[in-house]
Amino acid sequence: MNTILSGSDDFSVRLWDIRSEKQIQVFNGHTSYVSAVEYSPFIIKDNSNVICSGSYDNTIRFWDIRSNKNELYMIKGDNEEDDGIICLKFIVLKKKEKTMNVKYDLNLYYGSRNGPICIWG
């Protein structure tokens, strides 16, 4: 993969080509600073990749890289508990017991401005 993600104080998420040093795409939808970006392990139909962004607007948004910058899903943080998302990390844990042929549990961990680390998944 020859791309890198960036989040910005202009409320956007940007995908860059490392080799050409040029911007490939811009994803808009956040209403405050984008403080965290992460490549998601999720793949949707047609092998399209998904990226994830967290913002001071207290949302985590999932974006489809290949389908015209569409927002796929949004998680709204708790306004009192979180007060803005500052970091994200996908963690894959091996399951102790097999469930419906799934060997791994995938969780999204995120940190907030108020301090707690939360698990979604």
MDAnalysis code that builds the backbone (N, CA, C; Angstrom):
import MDAnalysis as mda
import numpy as np

u = mda.Universe.empty(363, n_residues=121, atom_resindex=np.repeat(np.arange(121), 3), trajectory=True)
u.add_TopologyAttr("name", ["N", "CA", "C"] * 121)
u.add_TopologyAttr("resid", np.arange(1, 122))
u.add_TopologyAttr("resname", ["MET", "ASN", "THR", "ILE", "LEU", "SER", "GLY", "SER", "ASP", "ASP", "PHE", "SER", "VAL", "ARG", "LEU", "TRP", "ASP", "ILE", "ARG", "SER", "GLU", "LYS", "GLN", "ILE", "GLN", "VAL", "PHE", "ASN", "GLY", "HIS", "THR", "SER", "TYR", "VAL", "SER", "ALA", "VAL", "GLU", "TYR", "SER", "PRO", "PHE", "ILE", "ILE", "LYS", "ASP", "ASN", "SER", "ASN", "VAL", "ILE", "CYS", "SER", "GLY", "SER", "TYR", "ASP", "ASN", "THR", "ILE", "ARG", "PHE", "TRP", "ASP", "ILE", "ARG", "SER", "ASN", "LYS", "ASN", "GLU", "LEU", "TYR", "MET", "ILE", "LYS", "GLY", "ASP", "ASN", "GLU", "GLU", "ASP", "ASP", "GLY", "ILE", "ILE", "CYS", "LEU", "LYS", "PHE", "ILE", "VAL", "LEU", "LYS", "LYS", "LYS", "GLU", "LYS", "THR", "MET", "ASN", "VAL", "LYS", "TYR", "ASP", "LEU", "ASN", "LEU", "TYR", "TYR", "GLY", "SER", "ARG", "ASN", "GLY", "PRO", "ILE", "CYS", "ILE", "TRP", "GLY"])
u.atoms.positions = np.array([
    [0.852, -1.171, 0.000],
    [0.000, 0.000, 0.000],
    [0.897, 1.233, 0.000],
    [0.670, 2.100, -0.915],
    [1.486, 3.300, -1.041],
    [0.686, 4.553, -0.730],
    [-0.168, 4.451, 0.262],
    [-0.987, 5.592, 0.648],
    [-0.821, 5.881, 2.131],
    [-1.171, 7.087, 2.491],
    [-1.158, 7.496, 3.886],
    [-2.390, 8.369, 4.122],
    [-2.906, 8.313, 5.345],
    [-4.081, 9.101, 5.725],
    [-3.669, 10.276, 6.593],
    [-4.458, 11.340, 6.524],
    [-4.251, 12.457, 7.440],
    [-5.602, 13.017, 7.857],
    [-5.656, 13.506, 9.089],
    [-6.821, 14.220, 9.590],
    [-6.426, 15.670, 9.778],
    [-7.385, 16.582, 9.686],
    [-7.029, 17.989, 9.661],
    [-7.941, 18.846, 10.525],
    [-7.428, 20.049, 10.844],
    [-8.261, 20.996, 11.578],
    [-9.247, 21.714, 10.664],
    [-9.231, 21.381, 9.353],
    [-10.274, 21.889, 8.458],
    [-11.444, 20.906, 8.367],
    [-11.473, 19.935, 9.292],
    [-12.538, 18.942, 9.478],
    [-12.523, 17.828, 8.415],
    [-11.461, 17.715, 7.637],
    [-11.420, 16.731, 6.558],
    [-10.471, 15.578, 6.874],
    [-10.667, 14.490, 6.137],
    [-9.760, 13.344, 6.116],
    [-9.214, 13.291, 4.693],
    [-7.908, 13.099, 4.571],
    [-7.295, 13.087, 3.241],
    [-6.481, 11.820, 3.044],
    [-6.547, 11.308, 1.827],
    [-5.781, 10.137, 1.417],
    [-4.726, 10.617, 0.427],
    [-3.456, 10.262, 0.697],
    [-2.331, 10.735, -0.103],
    [-1.590, 9.572, -0.745],
    [-1.051, 9.789, -1.918],
    [-0.152, 8.848, -2.577],
    [1.268, 9.204, -2.147],
    [1.955, 8.279, -1.506],
    [3.285, 8.549, -0.977],
    [4.294, 8.808, -2.090],
    [4.211, 8.024, -3.152],
    [5.203, 8.144, -4.225],
    [5.107, 9.479, -4.966],
    [3.896, 9.878, -5.320],
    [3.741, 11.128, -6.077],
    [3.615, 12.348, -5.168],
    [3.417, 12.094, -3.868],
    [3.213, 13.165, -2.892],
    [1.991, 14.017, -3.222],
    [0.985, 13.380, -3.838],
    [-0.233, 14.097, -4.210],
    [-1.437, 13.533, -3.472],
    [-2.382, 14.408, -3.248],
    [-3.638, 14.022, -2.605],
    [-4.480, 13.225, -3.591],
    [-5.042, 12.110, -3.094],
    [-5.886, 11.263, -3.931],
    [-7.357, 11.592, -3.709],
    [-7.758, 11.709, -2.436],
    [-9.162, 11.944, -2.103],
    [-9.286, 12.780, -0.849],
    [-10.438, 13.436, -0.729],
    [-10.808, 14.169, 0.480],
    [-12.149, 13.639, 0.937],
    [-12.270, 13.387, 2.235],
    [-13.514, 12.902, 2.823],
    [-14.016, 13.980, 3.776],
    [-15.219, 14.484, 3.524],
    [-15.808, 15.541, 4.345],
    [-17.061, 15.035, 5.043],
    [-17.313, 15.551, 6.230],
    [-18.496, 15.152, 6.978],
    [-18.374, 15.482, 8.452],
    [-17.155, 15.518, 8.963],
    [-16.959, 15.893, 10.357],
    [-17.270, 17.379, 10.532],
    [-17.635, 17.750, 11.742],
    [-17.978, 19.142, 12.028],
    [-16.990, 19.786, 12.996],
    [-15.862, 19.127, 13.219],
    [-14.789, 19.675, 14.047],
    [-13.482, 19.002, 13.641],
    [-12.399, 19.333, 14.345],
    [-11.072, 18.805, 14.027],
    [-11.079, 17.288, 13.941],
    [-10.393, 16.748, 12.927],
    [-10.198, 15.304, 12.814],
    [-8.876, 14.979, 13.486],
    [-8.956, 14.248, 14.578],
    [-7.786, 13.999, 15.416],
    [-7.197, 12.602, 15.254],
    [-7.918, 11.697, 14.595],
    [-7.435, 10.325, 14.455],
    [-7.920, 9.723, 13.147],
    [-7.033, 9.004, 12.474],
    [-7.401, 8.278, 11.252],
    [-6.761, 6.900, 11.316],
    [-7.428, 5.935, 10.721],
    [-6.943, 4.554, 10.808],
    [-7.471, 3.773, 9.606],
    [-6.618, 2.923, 9.043],
    [-7.087, 1.976, 8.037],
    [-7.882, 0.903, 8.753],
    [-9.035, 0.583, 8.239],
    [-9.896, -0.413, 8.860],
    [-9.621, -1.784, 8.266],
    [-9.737, -2.827, 9.065],
    [-9.595, -4.181, 8.519],
    [-10.838, -4.636, 7.763],
    [-11.902, -3.844, 7.782],
    [-13.132, -4.200, 7.080],
    [-12.943, -4.053, 5.577],
    [-13.484, -5.005, 4.843],
    [-13.524, -4.922, 3.384],
    [-14.970, -5.153, 2.984],
    [-15.479, -4.268, 2.134],
    [-16.862, -4.418, 1.688],
    [-16.858, -4.961, 0.273],
    [-18.021, -5.148, -0.291],
    [-18.141, -5.757, -1.618],
    [-17.171, -5.131, -2.612],
    [-16.770, -5.908, -3.583],
    [-15.833, -5.490, -4.624],
    [-14.453, -5.146, -4.082],
    [-14.090, -5.713, -2.928],
    [-12.772, -5.496, -2.331],
    [-12.458, -4.037, -2.039],
    [-13.463, -3.250, -1.794],
    [-13.240, -1.841, -1.481],
    [-12.758, -1.711, -0.042],
    [-11.776, -0.880, 0.160],
    [-11.217, -0.678, 1.485],
    [-11.982, 0.385, 2.255],
    [-11.891, 0.282, 3.565],
    [-12.592, 1.194, 4.457],
    [-11.566, 1.888, 5.345],
    [-11.750, 3.185, 5.541],
    [-10.936, 3.919, 6.500],
    [-11.850, 4.459, 7.590],
    [-11.251, 4.844, 8.681],
    [-12.002, 5.267, 9.850],
    [-11.384, 6.570, 10.367],
    [-12.242, 7.471, 10.846],
    [-11.738, 8.742, 11.379],
    [-12.480, 9.101, 12.659],
    [-11.759, 9.727, 13.576],
    [-12.334, 10.200, 14.828],
    [-12.128, 11.698, 14.937],
    [-13.075, 12.379, 15.576],
    [-13.040, 13.835, 15.576],
    [-13.458, 14.420, 16.921],
    [-13.099, 15.675, 17.111],
    [-13.554, 16.422, 18.274],
    [-15.072, 16.636, 18.218],
    [-15.703, 16.363, 17.064],
    [-17.168, 16.442, 17.000],
    [-17.827, 15.250, 17.683],
    [-16.989, 14.389, 18.288],
    [-17.452, 13.250, 19.073],
    [-18.068, 12.145, 18.211],
    [-17.573, 12.021, 16.979],
    [-18.035, 10.944, 16.114],
    [-16.851, 10.162, 15.579],
    [-17.124, 8.897, 15.259],
    [-16.208, 8.044, 14.521],
    [-16.932, 7.715, 13.227],
    [-16.283, 7.966, 12.114],
    [-16.918, 7.753, 10.816],
    [-16.111, 6.753, 10.000],
    [-16.838, 5.915, 9.258],
    [-16.245, 4.921, 8.371],
    [-16.491, 5.373, 6.938],
    [-15.432, 5.329, 6.123],
    [-15.483, 5.829, 4.748],
    [-15.059, 4.735, 3.785],
    [-15.721, 4.677, 2.637],
    [-15.364, 3.757, 1.561],
    [-14.397, 4.478, 0.627],
    [-13.176, 3.981, 0.504],
    [-12.157, 4.647, -0.306],
    [-12.547, 4.698, -1.780],
    [-13.173, 3.643, -2.278],
    [-13.373, 3.550, -3.724],
    [-14.745, 3.991, -4.224],
    [-15.699, 4.215, -3.364],
    [-17.039, 4.522, -3.878],
    [-17.374, 6.004, -3.730],
    [-16.572, 6.829, -4.361],
    [-16.883, 8.255, -4.425],
    [-16.968, 8.917, -3.062],
    [-16.096, 8.521, -2.166],
    [-15.943, 9.168, -0.859],
    [-17.163, 9.026, 0.051],
    [-17.952, 8.004, -0.147],
    [-19.171, 7.842, 0.648],
    [-18.877, 7.494, 2.099],
    [-19.637, 8.115, 2.996],
    [-19.595, 7.738, 4.405],
    [-20.452, 6.492, 4.559],
    [-19.877, 5.455, 5.151],
    [-20.580, 4.187, 5.304],
    [-21.370, 4.105, 6.603],
    [-20.777, 4.638, 7.666],
    [-21.371, 4.449, 8.983],
    [-20.800, 5.489, 9.934],
    [-21.579, 5.848, 10.946],
    [-21.104, 6.793, 11.947],
    [-21.450, 6.281, 13.336],
    [-20.487, 6.390, 14.246],
    [-20.701, 6.088, 15.661],
    [-20.664, 7.417, 16.395],
    [-21.666, 7.678, 17.181],
    [-21.721, 8.910, 17.969],
    [-21.278, 8.590, 19.386],
    [-20.254, 9.291, 19.868],
    [-19.782, 9.111, 21.230],
    [-20.741, 9.743, 22.220],
    [-20.585, 9.393, 23.466],
    [-21.400, 9.961, 24.537],
    [-20.901, 11.375, 24.830],
    [-21.756, 12.368, 24.699],
    [-21.339, 13.767, 24.852],
    [-20.755, 14.062, 26.225],
    [-21.309, 13.484, 27.274],
    [-20.802, 13.752, 28.622],
    [-19.572, 12.918, 28.942],
    [-19.575, 11.656, 28.543],
    [-18.464, 10.757, 28.868],
    [-17.236, 10.989, 27.993],
    [-17.429, 11.273, 26.701],
    [-16.310, 11.312, 25.764],
    [-15.801, 12.724, 25.478],
    [-16.665, 13.618, 25.048],
    [-16.299, 15.006, 24.725],
    [-15.250, 15.080, 23.618],
    [-15.368, 14.253, 22.615],
    [-14.449, 14.274, 21.481],
    [-13.573, 13.047, 21.428],
    [-13.372, 12.525, 20.224],
    [-12.555, 11.331, 20.006],
    [-11.141, 11.791, 19.635],
    [-10.126, 11.270, 20.317],
    [-8.759, 11.714, 20.026],
    [-7.847, 10.624, 19.462],
    [-8.216, 9.336, 19.625],
    [-7.392, 8.281, 19.045],
    [-8.243, 7.052, 18.769],
    [-7.785, 6.235, 17.806],
    [-8.488, 5.022, 17.374],
    [-7.477, 3.898, 17.187],
    [-7.929, 2.667, 17.422],
    [-7.075, 1.512, 17.130],
    [-7.946, 0.275, 16.982],
    [-7.798, -0.427, 15.862],
    [-8.459, -1.713, 15.683],
    [-7.562, -2.787, 16.260],
    [-8.137, -3.672, 17.052],
    [-7.379, -4.775, 17.637],
    [-8.128, -6.071, 17.355],
    [-7.398, -7.027, 16.802],
    [-7.955, -8.335, 16.496],
    [-7.478, -9.306, 17.567],
    [-8.408, -9.937, 18.233],
    [-8.093, -10.913, 19.273],
    [-8.547, -12.293, 18.811],
    [-7.733, -13.287, 19.079],
    [-8.114, -14.648, 18.722],
    [-9.208, -15.110, 19.680],
    [-10.268, -15.691, 19.119],
    [-11.368, -16.180, 19.949],
    [-10.950, -17.423, 20.705],
    [-11.503, -17.569, 21.900],
    [-11.240, -18.773, 22.693],
    [-12.067, -19.942, 22.188],
    [-13.279, -19.634, 21.731],
    [-14.160, -20.667, 21.188],
    [-14.587, -20.252, 19.797],
    [-14.699, -21.229, 18.910],
    [-15.146, -20.920, 17.549],
    [-16.644, -20.646, 17.569],
    [-17.012, -19.561, 16.919],
    [-18.417, -19.200, 16.802],
    [-18.721, -18.968, 15.335],
    [-19.567, -19.782, 14.775],
    [-19.993, -19.648, 13.388],
    [-18.799, -19.471, 12.440],
    [-17.776, -20.291, 12.617],
    [-16.586, -20.299, 11.768],
    [-15.784, -19.005, 11.811],
    [-15.988, -18.192, 12.819],
    [-15.200, -16.966, 12.977],
    [-14.115, -17.245, 14.004],
    [-12.868, -17.031, 13.623],
    [-11.751, -17.344, 14.501],
    [-11.304, -16.146, 15.333],
    [-11.710, -14.927, 14.925],
    [-11.183, -13.739, 15.581],
    [-12.297, -12.785, 15.981],
    [-12.059, -12.054, 17.039],
    [-12.908, -10.947, 17.464],
    [-12.220, -9.658, 17.032],
    [-12.962, -8.764, 16.415],
    [-12.416, -7.480, 16.000],
    [-13.088, -6.399, 16.821],
    [-12.288, -5.602, 17.488],
    [-12.815, -4.515, 18.301],
    [-12.154, -3.210, 17.900],
    [-12.914, -2.138, 18.000],
    [-12.388, -0.797, 17.802],
    [-12.273, -0.150, 19.167],
    [-11.058, 0.230, 19.523],
    [-10.815, 0.928, 20.776],
    [-10.639, 2.401, 20.449],
    [-11.217, 3.260, 21.269],
    [-11.011, 4.685, 21.032],
    [-10.844, 5.419, 22.352],
    [-10.029, 6.453, 22.289],
    [-9.789, 7.296, 23.445],
    [-10.489, 8.625, 23.256],
    [-10.924, 9.205, 24.361],
    [-11.667, 10.456, 24.291],
    [-10.944, 11.558, 25.055],
    [-11.382, 12.776, 24.848],
    [-10.760, 13.926, 25.519],
    [-10.953, 13.872, 27.029],
    [-12.013, 13.229, 27.486],
    [-12.259, 13.126, 28.929],
    [-11.476, 11.999, 29.578],
    [-10.776, 11.201, 28.791],
    [-9.892, 10.215, 29.385],
    [-10.232, 8.754, 29.233],
    [-11.506, 8.341, 29.258],
    [-11.746, 6.899, 29.205],
    [-11.395, 6.304, 27.847],
    [-10.983, 5.040, 27.867],
    [-10.798, 4.266, 26.650],
    [-12.019, 3.373, 26.509],
    [-12.643, 3.435, 25.358],
    [-13.887, 2.684, 25.141],
    [-13.661, 1.629, 24.080],
    [-14.491, 0.597, 24.123],
    [-14.434, -0.494, 23.150],
    [-15.749, -0.514, 22.394],
    [-15.662, -0.561, 21.080],
    [-16.842, -0.703, 20.244],
    [-16.639, -1.930, 19.380],
    [-17.573, -2.858, 19.432],
    [-17.438, -4.043, 18.585],
    [-17.931, -5.279, 19.261],
])
